Amino acid sequence: MSRLAGKTAVILGASRAGNMGQAIARRFLGEGARVIVAGRGAEGLRKFARDHDCRWQACDVRDKAQIRSLADFALTEYGAIQVAVNAAATGQYSQFEQTTEAELDEMLSIIFKGSFFFMQVMVTAMTQGGSIINVSSAVADIMFENHAAYMGAKAGMNHVTRTVANEYGAKGIRANIISPGLTLTPMLGNFVAPGMIDAFVKEYPLGRITTVEDIANVAVFVASDECFMTGQTFHVTGGLTLRRNPTAAEIQASIQAAASHPR
């Protein structure tokens, strides 16, 4: 396959095995792209790059200077950047009243400010046009309890992405959003308990939750020249947005049921 042949892709948020950034990087490499993986975890990046014969650079999305350095590295290595993916993220699971200022700062610095900085740098680096992809979340558009700061930061990121799409389309730059539903990634950590997934699957018309491979498949299309779209949100959720996320009470009941009747 060679849908991305000749394109250089920078993928930020690819430090951890099993995450969306690494899944996207693997798919891009399989489609012929030159890939640079980036993120905060140097060891994970180094291993991925060694195993997949690609470049890597440590980069903290909260630091605009580091993002500039990443873009400069890509331009020095390959002369242009045609695809820029921001899959950097952090999670937040707190009741609204208990959400702390530190949690708010983390959501804003990584999700909102980080994506803002990323797009600022990439629209400058993409002198020949290109595709910017921000990985967001379905909960930027539909409700989910105990995620207010996360949801607000993602919604803000989405709106700025549409702004970039509107203002930079004349320069050949497309900016789009991929919004997954619940996806098993390292970021979820201890959030997933036995029985929890069952509560979500009931709300997915296609009968299962999202996988990182689902996200990577859509990212290939959005990155490719086949995609005559900008400022759009691709909901990769198996139809979740036709329904809803389960409530906190429903999730807890499903977890309790699993504990009472272990498989």
Buried (B, 14 or more C-beta within 10 A) or exposed (E): EEBBEEBBBBBBBBBBEEBBBBBBBBBBBBBEBBBBBBBBBEEBBBBBBEEBEBBBBBBBBBBBEBBBBBBEBBBEEBEBBBBBBBBBBBBBBBEEEEBEEEBBEBBBBBBBBBBBBBBBBBBEBBEEBBBBBBBBBBBBBBEBBBBBBBBBBBBBBBEBBBBBBEEBBEEEBBBBBBBBBBBEBEBEEEEEBEBBBBBBBEBBEEEEBBBBBBBBBBBBBBBBEEBEEBBBBBBBBBEBBEEEBBEEEBBBBBBEEBEEEEE
